[in-house]
Amino acid sequence: MTVCEKKYVKMMLKCFILFILFATQSLNCVNGNNPQCASDFFSDGALAWEVDNGTTRIIRGAPVNFATNTISAGTTLSDTTKYSFAPQVSSSTSEGSTVAWITLDKVTGQRFIAVAIFAGGSWTQYGIVSLLTDDVLPNYTLKASLNGFPITIVYRAIDLNTNQVVLREINGNYQFGNFVVTNVYPFP
């Protein structure tokens, strides 16, 4: 095991131990599910998890400082009027941490991908970043480059205009908050 791999394993163990301790004490978790964690391999990162309150499911997030083993207070990231699930977290050294999740419109049943970013000491909620004509399928991938430009989300969806299964890629820019969706399949 390389030094980098050892650091990663150590960071992940710290992350889940901190989450368990923190969630039981101060996150106001009714039922904390599906905890996700990411670090920039130096000291900063974020946690995200689902909270089921009996009528809906929301996504909460908290920044983590692994150098001091501290977690800030949890913040609700998702729209509380929608059902949200499947959080993923990615961190970069220069631009903070990104949390993405799937959000379900309870009226139409349509699923979207939503994003929030923790940078500069606060959360910015960008909301839905997938196409409004897509019904997102449950599995997707979130990645950030080491310098934070861009984040990439790859997802499968049913295009509601054509009823075709499509593969899309979202490239996001932290500084400007713009998220561009491109077609991967079917080919443009």
DAHU-V284572 format. One record per run of one state. SS is the DSSP state (@ for helix, = for strand, . for the rest). FROM is the first residue (numbers start at 1). LEN is the number of residues. If there is no record, write none. Layout:
ss:SS from:FROM len:LEN
ss:SS from:FROM len:LEN
//
This chain:
ss:. from:1 len:2
ss:@ from:3 len:23
ss:. from:26 len:6
ss:= from:32 len:8
ss:. from:40 len:4
ss:= from:44 len:9
ss:. from:53 len:4
ss:= from:57 len:9
ss:. from:66 len:4
ss:= from:70 len:2
ss:. from:72 len:3
ss:= from:75 len:2
ss:. from:77 len:6
ss:= from:83 len:10
ss:. from:93 len:3
ss:= from:96 len:9
ss:. from:105 len:6
ss:= from:111 len:9
ss:. from:120 len:2
ss:= from:122 len:7
ss:. from:129 len:5
ss:= from:134 len:11
ss:. from:145 len:4
ss:= from:149 len:11
ss:. from:160 len:4
ss:= from:164 len:10
ss:. from:174 len:5
ss:= from:179 len:7
ss:. from:186 len:3
//
